[in-house]
Amino acid sequence: MGTAQQVGKFRLVHLDYNDNTLATLTEKNAYEFAVGTTAPTDRQTQPSIDIRQSPVLKEDDKLAVFVKMDTAVTEAATTNATFTWSIPITFKNLRTGNKFKQTLSYSDFTTTGCEVPTNAKVWAAGKWYKLGYYQIPAQSAIKLGHDVQDVRVDSKIIIHNVFTT
């Protein structure tokens, strides 16, 4: 048994309440988000998001993460998956106007109706899989990214998925 990283392309997508795609916010190869089978530690090497170019996602919209594998991978009969996500957003309360920075992790995303690691699951090549989504709460809005404080590390995105094969 070994470990395998999900290798292919990752997409961050803006969906409406009915899961209709409104915009692809970013799409990059897996190696740009994370390299190797251990989570990256050097945030300077990860892609960043320019908050000024990010559209506003409003209440009931969804921020979804998709993957398209380069090659088919079959998980082991007993899998031990680790999803490490770090997605910076700026959250705004529309009622009060208050803004604050937040970094979403995998545990902030809903996986109901999405593809999740399971024992002996086959991930086919060339097919887009929805891995999870974050639904914007009522009276709220978000934008991808943070106002830059340290250009080397702020607003960096990490998506790193590893499972047993």
C-alpha positions in Angstrom: 0.0 0.0 0.0 1.2 3.5 -0.8 -0.2 7.0 -1.0 -1.3 9.0 -4.0 -2.0 12.7 -4.4 -4.9 13.7 -6.6 -3.1 14.9 -9.7 -4.8 16.8 -12.4 -6.6 20.1 -12.4 -8.4 21.8 -9.6 -11.2 24.4 -10.1 -12.8 26.9 -7.7 -16.2 27.6 -9.1 -19.0 30.1 -8.2 -22.4 28.2 -8.2 -25.8 29.6 -7.6 -28.2 28.0 -5.1 -29.4 25.5 -7.7 -25.8 24.4 -8.6 -25.7 26.3 -11.9 -22.2 27.5 -12.7 -21.9 31.2 -12.7 -18.2 31.5 -13.1 -14.9 29.6 -12.9 -12.9 31.6 -10.4 -9.6 29.8 -10.9 -8.3 26.6 -12.5 -4.8 25.3 -12.0 -2.9 22.1 -12.1 -2.5 20.2 -8.8 1.2 20.8 -8.7 0.6 24.5 -8.5 -1.5 24.1 -5.3 0.7 21.5 -3.6 3.7 19.3 -4.5 4.4 15.8 -3.3 2.5 13.6 -0.9 3.1 15.8 2.1 1.3 19.1 2.7 3.3 22.1 1.5 5.0 24.3 4.1 6.3 27.1 1.9 3.2 29.3 1.2 5.3 31.5 -1.1 5.2 28.8 -3.8 1.3 28.6 -3.8 -0.9 30.5 -6.2 -2.5 33.7 -4.9 -5.9 35.3 -5.6 -6.2 39.0 -6.4 -9.2 40.1 -4.3 -9.8 43.1 -6.6 -10.5 40.7 -9.5 -12.6 38.3 -7.5 -16.4 38.5 -8.0 -18.7 38.8 -5.0 -20.5 35.6 -4.0 -23.7 36.6 -2.1 -26.1 34.7 0.2 -27.0 31.2 -0.9 -24.4 31.1 -3.6 -21.7 28.4 -3.3 -18.0 28.3 -3.6 -17.2 24.8 -4.9 -14.0 22.8 -5.4 -13.7 20.4 -8.4 -11.0 18.1 -9.5 -10.3 16.4 -12.9 -7.7 13.6 -12.6 -5.0 13.1 -15.2 -4.9 9.3 -14.7 -7.3 6.9 -13.1 -6.6 6.0 -9.4 -8.1 3.3 -7.3 -8.1 3.8 -3.6 -7.1 0.9 -1.3 -9.7 -1.3 0.4 -9.2 0.6 3.6 -8.4 4.2 2.7 -6.9 6.9 4.9 -7.6 10.1 3.0 -6.2 13.5 4.0 -7.6 16.6 2.4 -5.6 19.8 3.3 -7.3 22.9 2.0 -6.5 26.6 2.8 -8.7 29.0 0.8 -8.6 32.6 1.9 -11.8 34.7 1.7 -12.9 38.1 2.8 -16.3 37.7 4.6 -18.7 40.7 4.7 -21.9 41.0 6.8 -24.3 42.8 4.5 -26.5 44.0 7.4 -23.7 45.7 9.4 -21.1 46.2 6.7 -18.4 44.5 8.9 -15.6 42.7 7.0 -13.1 40.2 8.2 -10.6 37.8 6.8 -11.2 34.1 7.0 -9.4 31.0 5.7 -11.6 28.1 4.8 -10.4 24.6 5.4 -11.8 21.3 4.2 -13.9 21.0 7.3 -15.8 24.2 6.4 -17.0 22.6 3.1 -20.2 20.5 2.8 -19.6 17.2 1.0 -23.2 16.0 0.8 -23.9 15.1 -2.8 -20.2 15.4 -3.7 -17.4 12.9 -4.4 -15.6 11.8 -1.2 -12.8 9.2 -0.6 -14.2 5.8 0.1 -12.8 2.3 0.3 -11.9 0.9 -3.1 -13.2 4.1 -4.9 -12.1 4.5 -8.5 -11.3 8.1 -9.6 -11.6 8.1 -13.4 -9.3 10.2 -15.6 -10.8 13.2 -17.5 -14.0 13.5 -15.4 -14.8 16.5 -13.2 -15.6 15.6 -9.6 -17.2 18.0 -7.2 -15.3 17.6 -3.9 -17.2 20.0 -1.7 -18.9 23.4 -1.5 -19.2 26.3 1.0 -22.6 27.9 1.0 -22.7 31.6 1.7 -24.8 32.3 4.8 -27.8 34.7 4.8 -27.1 38.4 4.9 -23.5 37.7 3.9 -21.1 38.0 0.9 -17.6 36.8 0.3 -14.7 37.5 -2.1 -11.8 35.1 -2.7 -8.6 36.4 -1.2 -7.5 38.8 1.5 -6.3 42.4 1.3 -2.6 41.9 0.9 -0.6 42.5 4.0 2.4 40.3 3.1 2.5 39.7 -0.6 4.6 36.6 -0.2 2.1 34.6 1.8 -1.3 36.3 2.0 -4.1 35.1 -0.2 -2.3 31.9 -1.1 -4.4 28.8 -1.8 -3.5 25.3 -0.9 -5.5 22.3 -2.1 -3.7 19.0 -1.3 -5.6 15.7 -1.3 -3.8 12.4 -0.5 -5.2 8.9 -0.1 -4.1 5.3 0.3 -3.7 3.2 -2.8 
